Amino acid sequence: MTGTTEPTDPATGAERRKTARVRWASGAAVALALLFAGAAAVASAREDAPAPRAAGAPAPDSADAGFARDMAVHHQQAVEMSFIVRDRTEDEDVRRLAYDIANTQANQRGMLLGWLDLWGLPKVSGGDDPPMAWMRSGGGHQHGGQHADGDADGVLMAGMASRAELERLARLDGEQAEVFYLQLMTDHHKGGVAMAEACASRCTVPVEQRLARGMVEGQQSELGLMRDMLTERKARPRT
């Protein structure tokens, strides 16, 4: 019996692109669910007293607790920026990177908040324990940072984008959005790497130290990738 050759479907390419977008949307929904769950947990922590501190848990002002609280907030912004750029570009490389960052950091954020729950510790910093105090107490670098537009509104920790910068990202399209996202995320990763390195040397909970070391390796790899992507677009990281 002789087989027949099926004609090439001209919509194949479009269908594949559609499938990729559906996959990204599905993954985005998962990351959003994790993000919202974490936000709900933080809101609950503000309103309700934390559970009794677990036996053997780190102290509330320890590097373990400080890193878990601060990195959860730091990661939340990375997820937010990744969702913004998803809707501002059709470039598959940038969208794939944004998906990877959103998925990874949403999952890690869930782990950090989960540990705070297990330890019976607050999920937000108190007035006597501002963000990154656990780093500054030992000579760590200061929070905040320099930004191209000079606006530090909403900048709580090293590498974080200001509210004005997030609003600008949401207004850009195409390559301009890609470049600005890569620059913002480069700053963000540099701040995150410094925080993770501090935890790797100061935290006392082995599983948290391992997570911190994994963050350093993963984000340093992404920093190299983002540098190359900026070069392809005739741009460079911000100083």
DOSEGU-857261 format. One line per 10 residues: number of its first residue (from 1); for each residue x, y, z of N, C-alpha, C. Coordinates in steps of 0.001 Angstrom, whole numbers, plus 500000, padded with zeros to 6 digits. Layout:
<recs>
NUM) X Y Z X Y Z X Y Z ~ ...
</recs>
This chain:
<recs>
1) 500855 498803 500000 500000 500000 500000 500886 501240 500000 ~ 500609 502141 499129 501442 503335 499011 500863 504455 499849 ~ 501714 505048 500717 501230 506147 501560 501188 507433 500789 ~ 500487 508386 501341 500395 509706 500714 501095 510722 501587 ~ 501615 511728 500971 502318 512794 501713 501325 513875 502092 ~ 501296 514169 503400 500381 515208 503860 500904 516573 503446 ~ 500058 517441 502952 500513 518781 502581 500968 519561 503805 ~ 501929 520408 503569 502432 521234 504674 501372 522239 505088 ~ 501117 522292 506386 500130 523225 506906 500768 524593 507079 ~ 500312 525614 506364 500942 526937 506473 500781 527548 507844
11) 499872 527001 508661 499650 527580 509988 500497 526926 511063 ~ 501388 525975 510636 502175 525242 511635 503006 526176 512501 ~ 503718 527097 511852 504559 528018 512622 503747 528840 513600 ~ 502606 529349 513126 501757 530155 514010 501228 529324 515164 ~ 500893 528059 514847 500363 527187 515900 501412 526915 516962 ~ 502660 526732 516510 503725 526500 517478 503936 527711 518361 ~ 503902 528885 517756 504054 530096 518559 502917 530231 519546 ~ 501716 529875 519098 500571 529934 519990 500739 528974 521148 ~ 501241 527760 520849 501466 526772 521896 502476 527276 522907 ~ 503544 527924 522417 504560 528465 523323 503957 529508 524243
21) 503077 530339 523666 502446 531369 524497 501522 530751 525529 ~ 500822 529692 525142 499940 529014 526089 500741 528407 527224 ~ 501891 527795 526868 502730 527214 527905 503236 528276 528860 ~ 503649 529413 528292 504120 530512 529131 502997 531001 530029 ~ 501788 531124 529493 500664 531584 530299 500351 530605 531413 ~ 500446 529296 531109 500192 528291 532140 501227 528374 533242 ~ 502492 528478 532822 503542 528607 533829 503390 529899 534610 ~ 502989 530960 533916 502796 532241 534590 501697 532132 535630 ~ 500663 531387 535313 499571 531230 536271 500047 530526 537533 ~ 500921 529533 537358 501466 528827 538519 502303 529775 539357
31) 503175 530543 538689 504016 531474 539423 503183 532539 540123 ~ 502142 533022 539445 501272 534011 540063 500586 533448 541294 ~ 500142 532203 541192 499491 531579 542343 500431 531542 543535 ~ 501699 531180 543269 502677 531158 544348 502919 532558 544888 ~ 502992 533523 543977 503231 534894 544382 502099 535408 545250 ~ 500856 535170 544816 499719 535633 545584 499616 534908 546923 ~ 499973 533631 546917 499949 532887 548180 500931 533494 549162 ~ 502106 533864 548642 503082 534497 549514 502603 535848 549997 ~ 501968 536616 549098 501453 537921 549501 500385 537777 550570 ~ 499545 536769 550427 498518 536538 551434 499145 536172 552769
41) 500220 535399 552698 500892 535014 553929 501494 536229 554617 ~ 502072 537133 553816 502647 538348 554387 501564 539208 555009 ~ 500427 539346 554312 499328 540134 554855 498839 539534 556165 ~ 498753 538212 556194 498315 537538 557411 499306 537771 558534 ~ 500605 537785 558176 501627 537984 559195 501528 539375 559803 ~ 501068 540346 559003 500930 541693 559533 499768 541782 560524 ~ 498733 541009 560286 497521 541121 561088 497517 540195 562297 ~ 498135 539020 562163 498098 538025 563222 499467 537839 563834 ~ 499493 537504 565100 500755 537204 565762 501311 535907 565187 ~ 502636 535811 565015 503204 534582 564474 503017 533428 565435
51) 503109 532216 564908 503004 531030 565748 504161 531023 566735 ~ 504022 530295 567847 505120 530225 568811 506395 529762 568121 ~ 507502 530367 568512 508778 530029 567883 509109 528559 568118 ~ 509467 527864 567039 509764 526442 567119 511067 526209 567869 ~ 511129 525092 568561 512338 524740 569291 513510 524593 568334 ~ 514629 525211 568658 515809 525129 567804 515767 526015 566585 ~ 514731 526840 566456 514612 527725 565283 515596 528885 565404 ~ 515993 529472 564278 516878 530648 564334 516207 531792 565079 ~ 517002 532680 565628 516470 533854 566316 515845 534809 565303 ~ 514865 535610 565732 514210 536542 564797 515175 537510 564122
61) 516275 537876 564813 517224 538822 564236 518449 538135 563643 ~ 518352 536831 563400 519475 536080 562855 519614 536315 561359 ~ 520768 535925 560818 520973 536005 559375 520003 535083 558644 ~ 519702 533919 559251 518776 532970 558620 517403 533597 558422 ~ 516878 534216 559483 515556 534825 559400 515573 536058 558506 ~ 516620 536885 558657 516702 538104 557855 516799 537805 556374 ~ 517609 536834 556021 517747 536466 554611 516430 535938 554058 ~ 515757 535077 554819 514489 534511 554343 513463 535610 554095 ~ 513350 536559 555014 512383 537658 554841 512765 538543 553660 ~ 514029 538969 553635 514442 539940 552624 514470 539352 551224
71) 514953 538126 551102 515023 537536 549764 513632 537219 549222 ~ 512678 536939 550108 511300 536727 549655 510761 538001 548998 ~ 511051 539149 549592 510621 540425 549020 511391 540711 547728 ~ 512685 540464 547744 513541 540696 546576 513057 539857 545394 ~ 512769 538589 545658 512282 537692 544598 510929 538143 544049 ~ 510072 538658 544917 508745 539073 544475 508850 540110 543361 ~ 509807 541042 543493 509942 542059 542450 510474 541462 541143 ~ 511368 540487 541246 511876 539850 540028 510747 539176 539257 ~ 509847 538531 539992 508685 537900 539351 507815 538975 538690 ~ 507614 540075 539397 506785 541164 538857 507380 541714 537567
81) 508674 541975 537559 509314 542515 536352 509223 541528 535188 ~ 509342 540249 535493 509279 539239 534437 507895 539170 533812 ~ 506846 539342 534601 505502 539362 534047 505265 540615 533217 ~ 505864 541718 533626 505704 542957 532858 506304 542793 531465 ~ 507554 542303 531399 508218 542225 530091 507569 541183 529197 ~ 506963 540179 529791 506272 539163 528977 505261 539792 528041 ~ 504594 540849 528500 503553 541492 527699 504079 542644 526845 ~ 505399 542917 526928 505940 544061 526202 506829 543658 525030 ~ 507048 542346 524842 507909 541897 523748 507436 540556 523219 ~ 507778 540290 521950 507508 538995 521346 508799 538190 521185
91) 509920 538727 521655 511195 538037 521512 511203 536781 522381 ~ 511389 535623 521731 511290 534352 522454 512416 534160 523465 ~ 513613 534659 523165 514718 534498 524099 514459 535262 525402 ~ 513983 536488 525275 513692 537288 526465 512521 536690 527237 ~ 511495 536262 526515 510338 535664 527178 510710 534362 527890 ~ 511611 533592 527280 512051 532339 527915 512838 532635 529188 ~ 513735 533632 529127 514491 534019 530312 513550 534516 531398 ~ 512585 535362 531012 511638 535896 531994 510835 534774 532641 ~ 510442 533793 531846 509705 532647 532397 510560 531887 533406 ~ 511815 531625 533045 512706 530878 533928 512909 531613 535254
101) 513121 532934 535174 513329 533718 536382 512069 533733 537238 ~ 510909 533967 536610 509654 534011 537364 509372 532675 538033 ~ 509546 531592 537301 509249 530270 537839 510199 529904 538984 ~ 511498 530117 538761 512498 529771 539779 512328 530596 541042 ~ 512179 531909 540869 512147 532758 542048 510816 532681 542793 ~ 509738 532397 542108 508470 532186 542810 508550 530930 543673 ~ 509157 529876 543147 509312 528642 543918 510231 528849 545118 ~ 511341 529545 544906 512266 529797 546011 511610 530683 547071 ~ 510823 531640 546629 510125 532520 547571 509183 531708 548454 ~ 508486 530749 547850 507604 529891 548631 508365 529109 549690
111) 509572 528629 549354 510391 527906 550320 510793 528813 551480 ~ 511222 530028 551168 511666 530957 552205 510530 531298 553174 ~ 509358 531590 552630 508213 531895 553491 507784 530668 554283 ~ 507910 529492 553680 507562 528263 554382 508467 528024 555575 ~ 509762 528307 555434 510681 528141 556564 510330 529090 557694 ~ 510006 530330 557358 509619 531279 558402 508392 530774 559156 ~ 507460 530175 558417 506280 529578 559062 506692 528458 560014 ~ 507549 527574 559538 507990 526455 560362 508731 526933 561600 ~ 509485 528010 561458 510247 528537 562582 509382 529366 563534 ~ 508166 529696 563122 507309 530540 563944 507811 531968 564030
121) 508383 532464 562919 508951 533810 562891 508146 534719 561971 ~ 508154 536031 562240 507432 536979 561373 507961 536947 559943 ~ 507075 537180 558996 507459 537186 557588 507849 538568 557098 ~ 507664 539584 557923 508024 540947 557542 508934 541524 558613 ~ 509806 542436 558189 510733 543065 559110 509998 544049 560007 ~ 510396 544094 561273 509806 545049 562194 510551 546369 562174 ~ 510057 547328 562926 510679 548645 562956 512100 548614 563471 ~ 512392 547687 564381 513742 547580 564938 514631 546664 564102 ~ 514092 546110 563052 514835 545159 562225 514557 545453 560758 ~ 515067 546581 560241 514775 546976 558857 515403 546021 557868
131) 514991 546098 556599 515564 545217 555574 517086 545300 555533 ~ 517719 544160 555430 519163 544005 555298 519952 544395 556536 ~ 519270 544556 557685 519991 544838 558921 520933 543692 559263 ~ 520548 542482 558916 521379 541307 559197 522685 541334 558423 ~ 522725 542089 557311 523962 542251 556551 524776 543425 557075 ~ 524123 544530 557360 524833 545733 557805 525488 545536 559151 ~ 524895 544695 560003 525444 544488 561339 526854 543916 561283 ~ 527175 543258 560169 528512 542688 560033 529317 543360 558946 ~ 528891 544561 558553 529644 545288 557540 529197 545025 556129 ~ 527992 544453 555953 527481 544195 554612 527164 545487 553895
141) 526948 545415 552578 526708 546645 551841 525302 547176 552117 ~ 525138 548440 551903 523895 549113 552242 522789 548760 551265 ~ 521554 548940 551734 520440 548688 550833 520231 549885 549934 ~ 519370 549707 548940 519138 550780 547985 520171 550720 546884 ~ 520294 551775 546109 521274 551754 545033 521080 552938 544126 ~ 521991 553107 543194 521904 554207 542258 521065 553794 541062 ~ 520247 554687 540588 519376 554401 539455 519521 555497 538419 ~ 519326 555106 537179 519535 556041 536083 518653 557276 536206 ~ 517438 557092 536722 516538 558243 536805 516599 558917 538166 ~ 517486 558443 539059 517659 559080 540349 516504 558896 541300
151) 515550 558054 540960 514364 557871 541773 514479 556565 542537 ~ 514562 556657 543897 514719 555454 544708 513400 555066 545370 ~ 512286 555559 544866 510975 555267 545434 510704 553770 545427 ~ 510437 553224 546591 510120 551811 546681 511332 550899 546720 ~ 512539 551443 546716 513747 550625 546734 514058 550252 548183 ~ 513865 548986 548510 514076 548525 549875 515439 547885 550077 ~ 515966 547270 549013 517207 546520 549139 518061 546669 547897 ~ 519305 546193 548007 520269 546333 546917 519735 545732 545623 ~ 519868 546489 544548 519500 545997 543228 518044 546134 542864 ~ 517195 546452 543818 515766 546534 543510 515473 547756 542647
161) 514529 547607 541740 514098 548715 540880 513167 549629 541655 ~ 513168 550881 541284 512233 551827 541901 510853 551663 541269 ~ 509871 552206 541933 508513 552154 541388 508457 552884 540049 ~ 509182 553994 539934 509201 554740 538672 509802 553896 537548 ~ 510811 553089 537861 511432 552252 536843 510494 551137 536406 ~ 509742 550574 537339 508764 549554 536968 507683 550144 536066 ~ 507267 551362 536364 506260 552019 535541 506811 552309 534149 ~ 508079 552688 534085 508700 552932 532777 508778 551644 531971 ~ 509160 550536 532610 509227 549254 531911 507878 548890 531314 ~ 506807 549182 532047 505467 548847 531588 505014 549713 530417
171) 505719 550816 530163 505356 551698 529041 506150 551393 527781 ~ 507271 550688 527916 508133 550423 526762 507644 549214 525973 ~ 508089 549120 524733 507718 547995 523865 508945 547483 523131 ~ 508850 546239 522685 509862 545680 521804 511256 545703 522401 ~ 512229 546080 521557 513620 546032 521984 513910 546977 523141 ~ 513237 548107 523186 513449 549027 524305 513046 548368 525626 ~ 511934 547650 525634 511508 546937 526830 512496 545820 527172 ~ 512988 545134 526143 513943 544041 526371 515215 544569 527034 ~ 515751 545639 526496 516999 546200 527024 516807 546678 528455 ~ 515726 547394 528708 515524 547938 530052 515288 546812 531057
181) 514555 545787 530654 514341 544635 531534 515671 543964 531862 ~ 516495 543746 530856 517784 543091 531067 518685 543936 531968 ~ 518622 545259 531820 519414 546127 532687 518896 546092 534127 ~ 517578 546189 534279 516999 546137 535622 517280 544798 536290 ~ 517127 543713 535527 517327 542398 536116 518795 542135 536408 ~ 519693 542735 535639 521115 542622 535947 521409 543265 537296 ~ 520899 544479 537504 521068 545139 538806 520465 544281 539921 ~ 519274 543748 539640 518544 542955 540624 519339 541713 541011 ~ 519876 541014 540016 520654 539805 540272 521935 540117 541051 ~ 522581 541230 540730 523804 541586 541455 523501 541794 542941
191) 522399 542480 543225 522009 542653 544618 521653 541329 545266 ~ 520938 540477 544520 520549 539179 545047 521743 538279 545308 ~ 522738 538320 544424 523944 537506 544614 524673 537937 545884 ~ 524778 539249 546111 525449 539732 547319 524721 539245 548575 ~ 523392 539282 548553 522611 538804 549696 522793 537302 549899 ~ 522763 536545 548811 522898 535094 548910 524291 534707 549382 ~ 525305 535419 548911 526665 535135 549376 526790 535393 550868 ~ 526121 536447 551347 526159 536750 552781 525497 535636 553579 ~ 524379 535119 553085 523713 534024 553785 524567 532767 553757 ~ 525205 532492 552634 526036 531292 552524 527141 531283 553565
201) 527608 532481 553954 528691 532552 554936 528191 532796 556359 ~ 526960 533322 556512 526478 533692 557848 525321 532848 558363 ~ 524525 532304 557467 523378 531515 557923 523871 530223 558583 ~ 523047 529681 559467 523432 528477 560205 522586 527262 559856 ~ 521461 527464 559156 520602 526346 558759 521151 525756 557460 ~ 521605 524509 557477 522267 523935 556288 521442 524004 555016 ~ 520135 523701 555089 519330 523697 553866 519203 525108 553304 ~ 519193 526114 554172 519116 527491 553698 520450 527915 553083 ~ 521540 527475 553664 522846 527759 553081 522958 527151 551685 ~ 522454 525921 551536 522509 525272 550228 521680 526031 549210
211) 520493 526485 549628 519663 527261 548716 520380 528541 548320 ~ 521006 529214 549277 521721 530462 548989 522858 530225 547997 ~ 523613 529148 548188 524701 528853 547248 524145 528555 545855 ~ 523007 527871 545797 522374 527608 544505 521916 528893 543829 ~ 521430 529853 544631 521032 531145 544080 522231 531864 543472 ~ 523357 531826 544163 524560 532488 543654 524953 531897 542307 ~ 525005 530585 542228 525408 529934 540980 524420 530222 539851 ~ 523125 530086 540152 522122 530292 539122 522072 531722 538619 ~ 522139 532687 539538 522021 534082 539123 523301 534574 538452 ~ 524461 534062 538866 525688 534439 538165 525666 533931 536724
221) 525125 532727 536527 525000 532202 535170 524069 533081 534342 ~ 522944 533493 534943 522000 534359 534226 522588 535736 533976 ~ 523464 536218 534857 524118 537505 534616 524963 537446 533339 ~ 525662 536341 533138 526438 536185 531910 525545 536142 530686 ~ 524437 535423 530792 523496 535335 529680 522910 536709 529360 ~ 522536 537466 530387 521935 538785 530157 522956 539759 529575 ~ 524205 539638 529976 525246 540492 529390 525352 540228 527890 ~ 525321 538952 527510 525391 538614 526087 524153 539105 525336 ~ 523000 538996 525957 521768 539446 525305 521763 540956 525123 ~ 522333 541684 526090 522444 543131 525939 523410 543480 524807
231) 524519 542743 524717 525490 542993 523657 524847 542782 522284 ~ 524022 541743 522155 523326 541491 520895 522431 542663 520511 ~ 521974 543399 521512 521077 544543 521266 521840 545864 521317 ~ 523177 545778 521222 524048 546968 521221 523828 547812 522457 ~ 523687 547145 523580 523492 547813 524863 524425 547172 525890 ~ 524418 547699 527093 525279 547169 528132 524612 547363 529495 ~ 525061 546650 530521 524496 546852 531851 524724 548277 532317 ~ 523890 548739 533223 524071 550074 533775 525239 550055 534762 ~ 525903 551200 534920 526993 551271 535875 526439 551554 537254
</recs>
